[in-house]
Amino acid sequence: MDKNKIRVLILDDEIHFTEELAEFLHHSGHIVFEANTLRAGMAILDNEPIDLLILDIRLPGTDGLDVLKKVKTEKPSVEVIIVSGHGDMDTVIKAMRLGAFDYLRKPFRHIDIQIAIERTRKFLLLQRRLAIAEERNSLISKALEDKINRKFIGISTQIQTVYEQANLAAQYPDTNVLISGESGTGKENIARIIHYSSIRKDHIFCAVNSSSITDTLHESEFFGHKKGSFTGAISDKKGFFEISNEGTLFLDEIADMPMNLQAKILRSIEEKVFTRVGDTTPIRSDFRIIAATNHDLNQMVNDKKFRLDLLHRMNILHIHIPPLRERTEDIEPLLLHFVAELTAQMGKPSPEILPSVIGTLKGYSFPGNVRELRNMTERAIIFCKGDKLSESDFILKPCTSTSYSLTPGQSDPALTEANLIREKLRICNCNQTEAAISLGITRDALIRKMKKYGISISRIGL
């Protein structure tokens, strides 16, 4: 089938209208289907890859707006042009809010519908090009993408190497993996790819943020506890190690794990045996550990903030994800993906991206990496007033501290991260929400990092 041809369904109870319009559209080079009842129209939608639905707002026994809502919910890729001989502005507004691409009032000239379809055709072709580019730039299969609920986009040599390393790690399902990379580079994404590409894929992927568990509950959360073992233990509870049996336990921000807990979990990771708090019966669990960090653990070992034996146990396979500023080839495919994804979610036409945008973004340091690019793309789409995205739609704030690295043996990135946070707070006049968005993290994460580095708003020089 010709990819440039539009497959059109005309759903209208007036037989004369559908026949006349179908003949005109057929001679215009389109593939046309006709339906005069809702049942017939929905049957065609279910069995044919329709691109465009021309829908009468008033159908016998039903409201065209309800049909529009159903179509956009069940088949969001189908664009809809509403037609009616009884339209008013309230109906037009409701139809556009529900996702209609255009609205025409009967009677209309053939040139009117031709212009409306041409606008739709351009949009559909752009969507197809974006989908093709997305498929070409995605390094993972559709099946794997569905399992991890996200795409893994990139064309750079660095990110392809990361993906190859993840595939290799997946072939050794009992081997622990350490993933390093700055905040926002996609460490959990890689961990999920490893898990769902391995023989453990049919079992749990248990993700744990090591910095989010309070000190008093660390042992209970990891080992579980018996009823009555401490105040508040009203029933038996399984810990992360037990829950992850035959699956993967993903320990995010492993550098934030307290030293006393590091010693206690080391034996469990080595021997896959542990005991619940308040119990004496050992429990065996077959889990795989994947850990992630945005710190230089070797430096933390030297500073006696992380156990060397635990690092050796976790760092059997090491995957480092380079920051986005070191693989600028990935910015354009990522941007195309985010624009297509976000406009689909918002029900907005996908805007044209001016070439100057790519050049501007490639010159930016992206301290928040891929997460920051997605956040700024979402803001740009929301505030864009026309049908083109220009560099003025992207808020790029100056960043003076971006030269940190997580490669073992180099300078401690924690100091640079602390300086970066201070600088962002200063630029944003101590507005924590704005600073967090600029860094590509949540406000809660920013507050945790401020507490971690002893950063006080009162000490930020404005």
NORBELSUL-V232169 format. One record per helix or strand of 2 or more residues. SS is the DSSP state (H for helix, E for strand). FROM is the first residue (numbers start at 1). TO is the last residue. If there is no record, write none. Layout:
BEGIN
ss-><SS;SS>
from-><FROM;FROM>
to-><TO;TO>
END
This chain:
BEGIN
ss-><E;H;E;H;E;E;E;H;E;H;E;H;H;H;E;H;E;H;E;E;H;E;H;H;E;E;E;H;H;E;H;H;E;H;H;E;H;H;H;H;H>
from-><7;15;31;38;52;58;62;64;79;89;102;110;142;157;177;187;205;215;224;237;240;248;254;259;273;282;288;297;308;317;324;329;352;355;369;388;391;413;432;443;457>
to-><11;27;35;47;56;59;63;74;84;97;105;137;148;170;181;196;209;223;225;238;243;252;256;271;275;284;293;302;314;321;326;346;353;362;383;389;393;427;439;453;459>
END
